[in-house]
Amino acid sequence: MADATGVLVIGQTSAGALDSTAAELLAAGRLVAASLGEELSIALLGDAVDAPAQQAIAHGADKVYSVTNPLLSEYQADLYLAALDSLCREANPRVVLMARTNDGRELAPRLAFRLGVGLAQDCLEVSIDEASKTLLANRPVYGGNAIAVVSCEHTPQIAAIRPKAYEPTEMDQSRQGQVVSFPVDLDASQARTRVVETVREESEGVKLEDARVVVSGGRGLGGPEPFSGLEDLAKLLGGAVGASRAAVDSGWVPSSYQVGLTGKSITPDLYITVAISGASQHMAGCSGAKCIVAINKDADANIFKDARYGVVGDWETVIPALTEAVRELMDS
């Protein structure tokens, strides 16, 4: 679209607050907007966005579009698509940033198609080419073995960014911004699907994607029983348990445990891998970990190339000893 300007983030809310992925997108959007010298906006869809709107401004948004309609109270792809299509045509942004969540993976390509533009999916980083003012997006290709830099020719340039790719900026409660009401005319008949039931997985303790310490198990554990030992260690460290795709595909743990290219992206301070070989697909999901400790009986396992510390040994010996050592330190 001609005369496009500004950066628009498509944000999500959760339990009446700004979702963490929206805060991450605002951090990315702030950098892009600064490079362009243009405004950063965020769209919040639903019927109760007052509190999230102020949080978005504190996280760096210059303008908040409150996209309102009672039918937007919960995610429906067709209705969200219609609302965002209307907003993009009205606001005419140069860049649109979305989160590569389950909803985003469905919505981003449909919005790009509706607007007749390209899409950069699964992005790890976005920036601006100074000469052309074009959005450049870094994304993994060939199963995570290489990084491609892609750009889209037409505006709005849309990028779906992987969660945890950016750290949210600190909230500045003194920031001032504009909240613009953007009511949309929707009809329930536009929705070709409907939510018949929402099942939320019950989880105790810290969420995997938010944990500062993660202990993950892989195929080498040989079954589901050893994960109880990993849970004991993770609990002592105040962390969460993860898994490789092989462990999930074997049915040993739920899919919500999966770390990797087709699972969750995590950025813990400490990531302990147990009996995980270190395939590139798995490492793509933990590349943001500050410190990786690998435990594997195969001294030639790829995981040791990415680990800061490595233990060559059988998990059946190492994990109980490590757990006991941690417990003694905690008790002292």
N, C-alpha and C positions, 0 to 999 in steps of 0.2 A: 504494500500500500504506500502511496506517495506521501511525502512530508511526515513520515513516521518519526516520533521522538520519544525518548524516555525508556525506562526499564519497568516492566510490570511483572511482579511476582504473583503467582497463584498460590495463595496460602490456605492452610487447613487449620481448623480449630479442634480442640479436644477438651471435653468436660468444661466448656465455658472459658477456655484459655487458649492462647496462641500455641499451636502445636510446635514441637521442637524442630520439625522439618521446615516450618515456615521461618523460624528464626535463623536457621542455617541458610535458607535461600536469601534472606535479607542481607546476610553477611556477604554472600556472593554478589547479590544485586548492588550493594553499596559500592563494591570495587568496580563493577562494570559501569555503573552510573557515573562514578567519579572519573573514569577514563574517558567517558563520552562528554562529561560536563553537562549531564542532563538529569532529569528528575527520576527519583525512585518511588514507584507506587506499588501497592499490594491490593489484591482483590480478596475479600473475605466473603464467602457465600454462606447464607443461612438467615436466621431470624433473630439472633441474639449475639451481635458481634461488637457491642460497645466496649467491653473490657479487652477483648483481643485487639481491637483497633488501637487502643491506647498503648498496649504492649508492643504492637508493631511499630508505632511511631518511636517508642523508646528504643527499639532495636534498629532504627535507622530509616524507616519509611518517611518520605515527605508527604505522601498522600495515601489515604486509605479509601478504596471503593467498597462501600457496604452494599453488596449485591443481595437484595432482599426479595424474598417471595416465600410464603409458607411451604411451598413444595420443595424448597431447598434445605429443609431442616435436616435431612439425611441424604447421603450420597445416592444419586440416581444418575447414571452416566448420560442418558439422553437429555435430562433436564439441566444438568451442569454444563453439558456441551452447548445447549441453546443459550444459556445465560452468558457463558464466556465468549461465545461467538458474538453476541450483541455488544458486550463490553469492549472486546478487542476492536471491533469496527468503529465504536464510538471514541475510545481513548486513543486508538491508533499508535500503539507503542512500537518502538524500534526493536526491542528485545522482550521476549516473554520467557520467564524462568519458572519451571515446575519441578516438583519432587518426583523422583522415580520410586514412588510407593506403588502398592498394588493398584490404587485408584489412578495414580499418575500414569502408569504404564498403559492403562486402558484409555485414559482421557487425552493424553498428549498427542498421539498419532491421529486421533479423530479430530481434534481441534486443528492440527496442522492441515489435514485434508480439507476440512471445512473452509479454512482460510486460503487454501491453495498455495501453501508454502512448505518448505522442508522442515525437518526435525532432526536434532542431534540427541540421540538417546543415551542413557546410562553414562552421563558425563562425570568425570572426576574433577575437572577444572574448566573454568570459562574465563576468557579475557577478550580484549578488544585489539584488533589490528589498527595501529595508530594511523596508517596511511589511508585505509579504506573505510575505517569505522565499522568494520565487519566483526561480528561475534565469532570468536575462535573457540572451539570446544574440544577438549581432550577426552577421548573415550577408549576403553580397552577393546581390542580386536584379537582375532585368532585365539579365542579362549583365554584371553588375558595375557598372552605372550608378547603383545606389542601394544603400543599406544598410538592411536591415529588422531591427527588434528583435522577437524572437519569444520566447514563453514556453510552457511546457507545463503543463497543469492538474493532471496526476496524477503521483505519484511511483512509481518514481524518475524524475526529470527527466533525460533523456539528451541530451547534446550531443556531436557529433563535430567536433573542432577541427582546423582546417587546420594541417599541419606548418609550423613556423617562425613561427606566430602569437605564440608566447611564447618568451622567452629563458629557458633553464634557470637556476635559481639556483645559486650557488656551493655546492659540496659542503662540508658541515660534518661531518667525521669524528667529532666528539664527540657528535653527536646519538644519542639512544637511542630505540629503537622495538621493537615487538612483532612477531615473526614467527609467524604462525598457520598450521599445516598444515591444508589443506582438501582431503583426498582425495575424488575423485569416482568414482562407479561408471559406467563407460562400456563400451559394447560396439562392436566394429568394425562390426557390422551397422548401427549408427546412421548411419554415414557413407555417404551416397548418391553421393559422388564420391570419387575418390582421386587423389593426385599420382602421375603415371606418370614424370615427368621434370622436373627443375629445371634451367633454363638460366640461368646468371648472365652478365650482360653484362660483358665484360672492359673495364675502363677504366683508362687511365693517368693518374697524377697525382691531383689533388684532385677529390672528388665535386662535382658542380654545386651541390647543395643546401648543401654545407659551405664552398664557396669564398668567400674574402673579396673576390675580384675576379672578375667575370664579364663576358665579351665576347659579346654575342649578335648574330646576324644575322637579317635578315628577307627578305621577298619581293623587295625592291629589289636584292638581290645578284644575282639573275638565274640562279642555278644553284649547284651544289654546290662548284665549284672555289674560289670566294672564301673558303670556310670555312677553307681551309688557311692563308690570311693571318691570319684571326682567331685560329686556333690558335697561330700564331707569336707574336702580340701577347699572348695570354692566358698562354702559357708564360713569356714574359719577365716578366710581372707576377705570376707564381706563381698564376694563376687557372685558370678553366675556361671552356669555350665553351658557350653556350646558343643558342636559336633561337626564332623566333616559330612559331605554329601553321602559318602559311602555308608556311614553309620546310620544316617537318616533313611537312605534307600533300603537298608537292611531291616528297617522297622524297629531298631533298638531304642530310638528316641523320637519324639515328635518333630515335625518339620520346622517348628518354631525355634529349634535349637541350631538349625543349619547356618554355618558361617561360610561365605564364599560368593562367587560370581552369581549364582542363582539362589543364594540365601541372603543372610543379613550382612551388612557392612558394620564393622565394629571398630572402635578407636580406644581401647582400654590403655591404661598406664602399663599394665602387666598382662601378657597373654601367654598362658602355659598350654602347650600342645602335647598331647599324650598319644603316642602310636598313630600320629598323622604324618604321612609321607611328605607333604608340602607341595602338592600339585599347584600349578599356577592358578587354577580356578579357585582353589581354597585361599591362596595367599592374596588374591584380589580382594577378598572380603575383610582381610585383617591388615592391609598395608598401612593403615593409620595407627597401628599399635606402637606405643612408644618403646616397649621392651618385650621381645619374644624369647621365651625359654622353651626349648624343645627337648622332649624326652622320647627317645626312639632307640630300639635295639640295633637298628641298621645304621652303622656309622656313615654310610654313603647316602642316606636319605636326603632329598632335596631341602627339607625343612631346615637343615643345619646351615644352609647358605644364607638364610634370612634371619636366623636366630642370633641374638646377642650372646646367649648362654646355651650350651648344649650338654645334655646328659646322655651318654650312650649306655643303655641298660634296659632291662626288662621292666615294664611298668609295674608288674606284680611285686617287684622288690622296691622300686624307686618311690612309687606313690605312697605306700604305707609309711616308709621312712620319712619322706618329705612331710606328710601330714602330721606325723608324731613330732617332728622337729618344729613345725609351725605351732603346734599346740603347746609345746614346752615354752616357746618364746612368748606366746600369748599369756600363759600362766605366770611367767616371770615378770 
